[in-house]
């Protein structure tokens, strides 16, 4: 697929209903980054031949050497549904699987509305699988299950399709048992809370009289489970580039079996359903088959899922990898109507031929993207369920009834409203993590900007971008303060820090028209001047905008988790900051944006010193809520004393530890009274990172 220009992705940010914010969760080495590579290949970011090998989102050198992800990283992808030609923006966040980096998983889940949960079909449900499922459950993130590495069942374990089907049935039941445990835990907590409330009401009306019997209301829990016939389970192999859901085969075989609609066949594709041995256009369940042909026939019959889905896949692997037969491979290619390059057909590596066939037949990226679009909610649908517990610090179950908004802020949050210049709405954003990036990697300080962006921009777009850069640099270099000073927030004040509730934008006179070269020269001079006055590492916030529209130059209030608008003692945790730059996160690169509408994830520069690890940005600190702190599954336990080799470098060490403390949510830096610096991390691997 050709490269999708960032300008196209920026346009899609405005259509909130067609945005999907998704994180990839799994135990370590279950295939998250390999899957991400396949999705990146659809946008022309990497070659499909390199998917699974280049590990594009593992941008750190130690990540490439160890072969595991240590930091969550985001990227925006374009997807077009072939059925209706609808365009979607997929904001994908790849997260680590190692237990030492659970804080990265927590921040990824907070910024997302849905999750792709990968499980290795051979290793099954591991410790971190349970942890990431619980993190998704706590954050009210809707998951889709991906059973990965089916190729190992075929090539390594030499399972038959029927054996693999039984194994996967048990695996899905194990995952659902984990979800059932979360459900029961929440129900018991809700039962205890509601019982205490009922007792309190009884005492108010009946005094010390014995309380009548009280029962917990039954609730349907069928919606929380994974079930292939519902379309929320994918089967595939990320390394071989293929995956499918049962609806894919239902669309193919519905007409052949004489079933009026694919949706009716899809409901029969998982479980004890069989094709009638005599009437091939009829599907029977186990009881019907036993009644017509006897119980012995049921034991020897092949379930519909095995016959229609697994058998064809097994045949391709049998002919292409296990017992290579070129004649049969040619027949398979013709039967599947797959285009395979002659170079791939002549390859002596059987995996090359296999990958070409499977990618053309059951595209991994297409299956995953379709599942994300169809099964996971948009920000408009997700925020009314996800935000009430964060805004009111209430139990998760309280949001199931979709409580009505109590004020304009909650209305904007629940509707994911972006507002407009004529009708602005309160701005609320959550910064899930702060990362330290090299100064040269940011387009603000790179004379070459982003190479891919320059290739795809027209001359007029380049001129406009140059003029915007000059205006932005001039605005940020002004010495005049913008916005209301923090001193107005005295304990006795009842007024809002920003009386309008909306941040005041900067108004800068337009720069005169000039050539591209002169504009670039002016920008370079500004950047060189600023570069000499700052450091090599810059802190960038990775966040999610829940309401309003954030723009470069906006003055906002940064609220740390301990800030409470009703408690004057927490004022030190509230600071004012100005947005210096906004970015679209593209893995290793940053694409500059002038503004970001609600419902999107974004990068932001200008929060250094205002937000530590995580926090909330708001246009009005009095009426906008301070979203709850992130729930993490692990806590720092490894303590190490640090000192520089050269004592003269103590100031540099202190500055480096200060940056690390801001950039890593699971790090604690302690300065002892003796002057010793102590670093506390989640584990040995976390310490080495």
N, C-alpha and C positions, 0 to 999 in steps of 0.2 A: 504494500500500500504506500502511496506517496506521503511525504512528510506533511503533517498538518501544521499550518502556521500558527504561532501563538495568538495572532490577531483573531483567528477563527475561534479558538478556545475562549478568548476574552469575550467574544460576542455571546457565546453559549452561557456564560456566567449569569446573564440577565434573565434567562428563562428558568426560574427556580423549580418548576415542576419537572423539568427534564434534567435535573442534576441528581447524581447519586454519589454520596460520600461513603466510601467503602474501605475497610481495613482488612488485611489478610492476617489471620491468626492461626497458629499451629504450634505443636511441639517442635523442638529443634530438629532439623534435618528431615522434616516431613514435606518439603518442597515448595515453600512459600515464594522464595525469590525466583526459582525456576518458573513457577506459574506467572509471576509478575513479568518476567522476560518475555513470555509468550504474548502477554497483553500489550507490552510495549512495541512488539514487532508489528502489530496491526496499525500503529501510527507512524511507521517508518522510522522510529527512533533507533532501533537496531535491526539487523538482518534476522529473518526467521531462521536462518541456518545457525545463528549464534545464540538463539534463545535457549536458556538453560546452561550455557557455557560462560557467557560474559558476565552474568550476575550484575546487571547494570546498576541496580539500586544499592548494591554493596559498594559504596564509593570509597570507603576507608581501606588503606593498604592491609591492615591486620584482618579486616573482614574477608578480603580476597585470599589471604594466606591461610586462615583457619577454615574458610568455607562456611562460616555461619554469619548471620546478621547480628550486629551489635547495636545499631541505632535505627529507629524508625525513620523512614523517608517517604515523602509524598511526591506524586506526579499526577498531572491532569491529562486525561486521554479522551479522544473523540470516538464516538460510536454511532453508527447509523443502522437502525433496524431495517432489514430488507423487506419486511412485510408491509410496512406503512411509510417508509422513507423518513421516519422521525429521527432527528438528531439529538444525541445525548452527550452530556459532559460527565465523565467518570473521574472523580477525584479519588485516586487509589493511594492507600498508605500501607506500605510493607513494614511489618513489625518483627522484632526478634522473637525467637522461641526459647532462648535459654533463660533459666530461672533468675539469673543475676540481673536481667534487663526487664523485669516485670513492670518497672515504672514506665518504660517505653510503650509497652502494651497498653497500660492504663491511659496514657495520653492519646494514643491512637484510637482507642475505643471511645473516649470522650468526644473526639472531633468527628466521629463517624456516625452514620445512621444505620449502617448495615455491615455485615462481616462475612467474609469467605473463610470458613473454618476447615482447614485441611487435616485429614487423618490418614496416616499410612495404613493401608489395609493389612499389612503383615504385622506391624508393631502394635496396631490397635490404639486404644485409649490410654495415653500416658499421663504422667503427673501434670505436665504443662498443658496438655489438652484440657484437663479439668479446670486448670487455672484460667486459661483464656476463655473457656466457656462461662466460667463464673464472672469474669470481668465483663464479658458481653452481657450477661444477665443483669449485673448490677447497674450497668450504664443503659439498660433497656435498648440494646442494639439487636436488631433482627438478624439472625444468622442464616447462612446457606451452607450446607455440608458438602464437602468435596472429598470423596474417597479416592485417594491418590495411589499411584504405583501399582495399578492393576497389572502392568506388564511383568512385574516380579512374580505374581501368582501364576502367570502363564509360563514364563521362561525359566525361573529359578525353582519354584515349588512344583511345577508341572501339574497344577490342579486341573481337573476337568471343569467345564462350565457349571455343572450341577454342584460340585464341591465349592466352587467359588461363590455361587449364589447363596448357599447355606452359610458360608463363612461371613459374607457381607450382611446377611440378615441378622446374624448374631452381633456383628459389629454395630449396626445401626441401633439395635436394641440396647447395647451398652451405652452408646451416646445418649439415647433417650432416657435411660435410667439416671444418668447424671443430671439431665434437665429436670426429671421428676423429683430428684432430691432437692434441687433449688426451689422448685414450686412448693413442695411440702414445707420446706424451711420458712419460706415467706408466709405460707398459710398459717403455720403455727404461731409465728410472730404476730400476724394480723389477728388471729384468734385470741391471743393473750391481750392485745391492745383493746380489741372490741369488748372482751369480757370485763376488763377493768372499767371501761366507759359505761357498760351496762350496770355494773355494780354501783358506780357512782350515781347514776340516774335513779337507781332503785332506792338508795339511801335517802336521796332528796325527796322522794315521794312516799316511801314506806317506812323510813326510819330503820330500826334494827330488825324488822321482820324478816323471816327466811326468804331468800330470793327464789322465785319460780325457776323451772328448768329453762336453760338457754342453749340454743344450738347454733353452730356456725353454718352460715349459708353455703350450700354446695355451689361450686363453680366449675365450668367446663374447662379442661386443660388440654384439649385436643390440638389447639392452635400452637402450642409451644414445641411440639415434637417434629422430628424429621421423618418425612414419608415420601418415598420416590414418586408415588402417583400424584402427590401434590405439587411436584416440580421443584422442591427445595433440596434435592439431593443430586449431585453430579457424580458420575463415575468416569475415571480416566487415568491418564498417565501424563504428567506434566513434562517429563523428560522426553517423551516421544511425541508430544504436541497434539494429543487428542483427548476428547472428553465428550460426554453426551448426557442428556437427560432422557427419561422415558418418553417424553412428548415427541422427541425427534423420530423415534421408531413408530410411535403411534400415528403420526402423520403419514408415514410411508405405507404402513400395513393396513390402515383403516379401510381404505377402498378395496384392497385385495381380499380382506376378510368379510366384506359386505356389511361393515358397521357404519351407520349413517354419519357419525362425526368422530374426529380424532379424540376429542375430549372424553367420549364414552369409552373408547378403547384404552385411553391413558389410565382411567380408573381401574382397569383390569390388568395392567402391566406389572403389578407387583403383588405377590401373594399367591395363594393356591388357585390359580386359574389356568385352564388348559384348553387347547384347541380340540374340538370334537374329532376323534379319529375317523369317523365316517363322514361327517359333514364339516368340511374344512372352513366353512363360513360361519361357524358357530363357536362361541366360547363358553365353557362350562366351569363351574367352581368344583372344588373337591367332592362335595356331597353329591352333586348332580352326576359327576363322572362315576363315582362309586355306585350310585343307584342304577345307572345305565349299563355299566361294563364290569362292575364288581370292584371290591377293594384292592385286589391284586393289580388291576390295571392302573390304579392311582399311584401305586408305589413305583411302577415302571414308566409312568408318563413324565414328560418334561414340562416344567412350568412355562408359562407364556414369556416371562422375562428371559429365561435361559434360551428358549427357542428363537425368539425374535431379536434379542439384543446381544447376548453373550456369544452364541454360536458363530455368528459372522465375524466377530472380533477374533475369536480363537482360530478360525480358519485362516485369517490373514497372517497371524503370527506363526501358525504352523507352516504355511507355505513360504513365508518371507524370512523367517529367522531359524526355526527349529529344524525343519527338513526343507532346505531351500530347493525350490522347483520353479525354474524360470517360466516354464510353460503354464503352470498353474497361476503364477504371479500375473502373467499377461491376461489370463482369463479373469482373474479377480479385478484387475484394473479396468478391463472392459465392462464387467458386470456392474461395478460401482460407478462407472462413467467418471473416473478421476483422471485429471491431466497430470502426468508424470513426465518430467523433462528427460529426454533421452540420455543425458549425462548421468542422471540418477539411476536410470535403469541399468546402465553399464557398470555402475559402481560395484566394486568387490566387497564393500562393507554392507552387509545385509541390513544394518540399522538405517542406513541412508535410504534404501528402497522402502523399508517399512515406514519411516517417518514421512516420506513423501506421499505414500498411499494414505496413511492415517490422517495427516494434516489436511489433505484434499477431501477426505470423506467425512471425518468427524473433527472439525476444527476446534481446538481447545479454546482459542480466543472467542470464537463466535458463540460457543456453548456457555462460557463463563459470562460474557457480556450480556447475552440474552437472559441468563438467570439473574444477573444483577439488576437489569432493567425491569424485569417482570416480577421478581420476588421481593426486592428490597425497596423501601419507601423513599420518596423524595423528601427534602427538608420540610416542605409544606405539610406532608402527611406525618412525618416523624416527630416534629417539634411539639405538637399538642400532647403527645404521649411522653416524650422524654424530658421536657422542661419543667412541668409542675413539681416533680420531686426535687429538682435542683433549685428552683426558685423558692419554694416553701419549706425545703428541708423535710419533706413529708415522705412516708413510705411509698415504695414503688407502686403498690396496689392502688393507691389513692388516685393515680393518673389514669387508671383503666376506664373510669367513668367520664373522662375528658371534662374536667371542671371548667366552667366558664371563666373568662378573664375578669379580674377585679378592677383593672385600671388600664390606661392606654399602653403602659409598658408591657403588661402581660398580653394584651391584645396583639401588639406588634410582634412579640416573641412567639406566640402560638400560631400566628398567621405567617410568620417568616416574612414580614413586610419590609421592603427596601425603602419605601417612601419616594419622594421626589423633591426637587428644589422648591416647588410650590406647596407641597404638603409633606414636610419632613416628619420622620418618626424617631423615637428614642433609639440610640445606637447601643447595642450590647454585644460584645465579642468576648470569647474565652480564649486565653493563651494557654495551650496545653503543655508546651515545653519551650525552652529557650536554648538555642544552639549557637555555638561559637564557630564562625566560618572565617576563612582567610579573606582579608580585605580585597585581594585581587580577583576573587571569584564572583564578586558582586558587580553587576553591570554599571552601577553608579560610579565605580572607581576603575573601570576597565575601558581603556580607550577604544578597544575593538568591539565593545558591547558583547552581545551574544551572537556568535557566528551564525547559528542557524536562523536567527531572527533577521540578520542582515540579508541572508540569501533569499528569504521569502518575502521581504518587504519591497514595495514599490518605491520609486524615487520620491513621490509625493508623501508617502508614509514616513520615509526617512527624514524629510524636511520637517514634517509636523512633529516627529519625535525629538528632533534636535531643538526646535523652538521650545517644546515643553520642558526639555532638560534644562535649558538656560533659565526659564522662568522659575523652575523648581529650585535650582541652586541659588538664584538671587533671593528668593523668598526665605530659604532656610538660613542664609547668611546674614539676614537682618538682625539688628540688635534689639529692636523694639519688642517687648513682650506681647504675646497674644493670649487672649482668654482671661479668665478671672483668677487672681492670685489665690493661693491656698489659704491665706490669712483670713479670708472671709468666712471660713468654716470654723468659727469659734464655737465653743460648747453651747453658748446661749443663742446662737443663730438658728433660726428656723427656716431661713431662706435656702433655696437650692444653690449649689455651687455654680451652676449655669442656669440662670433663671428660665431660659427658653427651653431647656431640656435637650438642646441640640448643639453640637459643637459648632463654633464660629469658623467658617472657612476663611482662608487667606485670600485677599484680593490684591493681585499684582498687575500692574500695567503691562499690556502686551509689549513684547520686544519687537523692535522693527524687523521687517523682512530682511533676510540676508541669505547668502549662499550657504550650501551645506558645509563647505570647507570652513568658512568663517565661524559658523555656529559650532562646529566640532572643536575648532581651536579655542573658542571662548569657554566651552565646557571643560576642555582639557586643562586650561589655566585654573579654572575654579577647582577642579579635582586635585591638581598638583598642590595647590595652596592648602586644601583641606587635608590632603594625605600627609603633609609634613607636620600637621598638628595633631594627628591621631595615631592609633596603634594598628598593628598588623592584623589583629583579630577583632571581629565585630560581632556583637550579639544580635541574633535575629530571632524574633518570636514566631512560633508556628501555631496558628490559631484558627478559630472558626467564628464566623460572623453570624449571629442569630437574628439580629434585626438591624434595620437602618442600612446606610451606605457609608462606608469609610473611604476617605479620600486623603491624598497626600496634602499635608499642611493642616489637617484637623487637629485641634487641641482637645485631648480627652483626659479622663480621669482613670488612673490605673489603681485598681483595688486588689490588694493582696488578700489571701483567704481569711486572714484574721480581722479584716476590717468589717465594722458593723456601723451602719449609718446612725443607729440609735445610741451608740456608746461613744462618747467623746474621747475616752481613753484610747480608742483604736485609731485616732487620726494619724499617728505616725505611719500607719499602713496604707495611707491614701496619698497618692502623689499625682501631679499633673504632668502630662507629657505631650509632645507634639509629634505627629506622624511624619517621619522623614522620608520613608520610601515604603512602597508596597510591592509584593512579589507574588507571582504565580510559581509555585514550587514545581520544578521539572527535574526531580531527582538530583543530579549533580549540578544543575544549573538553576539560575534564578531569572525569571522574565519580569521586567518592570511593568507595573500597572499604575494608572493614575487613580483608580477607584475600584472598589470591590463591593458588589451588592450582597444582600443577605443570602444565607444558605451555602456560602462557599468557604473553603479553607484557603488560607493565604499566609504569606510571610510578611513580617513587618519589622522595619528598622526604626529605632527611636525610643525603645522601651528600656534600654539599659539603665539600671539604677532605679527604675520605677517598679519593675516586676521581678520577683525572685522565684525562679523555677516555674511557677504558674500563677495565673491571676485573671482578673476580669477587667476589660476596658469598657467604659461607659461614657456617654455624653453628659450624664447628670448623676453624680454619686449619691444624691439623696433619694431619688425616685427609682433608679435602676438597681436591680438586685445584684448582690455579690454571689455569683454561682458557687456551689459547694466545692470544697477541695476534692482532688482526685482520690478515689479509693485504690490502694495498691495492695498486691498480694504478698509482697516481701518488704523487709525493712533492713536498713544497713546494719551489719553485724561485725564486719572485719575492720579492725582498727590498726592503723599503721602510723608511726611517727615519721615525719618527713623533714629533712634539712638539706640545704644546698651543698654541693661539693665545695664550692667557693663561698665563704661567708659573705663576701661582698655582694652576692646575688640574692640576699635575703629579701630585698624589696621586690625583685622580679618574681621570686617564689610566692610571696604574699599576694601579688597581683594575679598570678596564674591560678592560685587556689581560689581567689575571689571570683574569677571568671568561671572556674569549674563548678563552684558552689551555685552559681546562677544558672549554668547550662545543664546541670544534671539533677533531676528531681530526686534521685536516690543516693545522693552524696551529701555527707555532712562534713564541714570543716570546723574544727575546734581549735581555738588558740588558748593554750594553757597559760596560767599566771607566770610560769617560768619562761615564757616566750616560745615554747615548743609548739609546732603545728602538727595537729593530728588529723588524718584523713580517714573517714569512716565510709566503707562501701558495702555493697550487697553481697559480695563474694570475691574469690580470687580472680576470676576472669574479668569481673567488673573492675577490679583494682588494676589489672594489667591494661585494660582499655584506657 
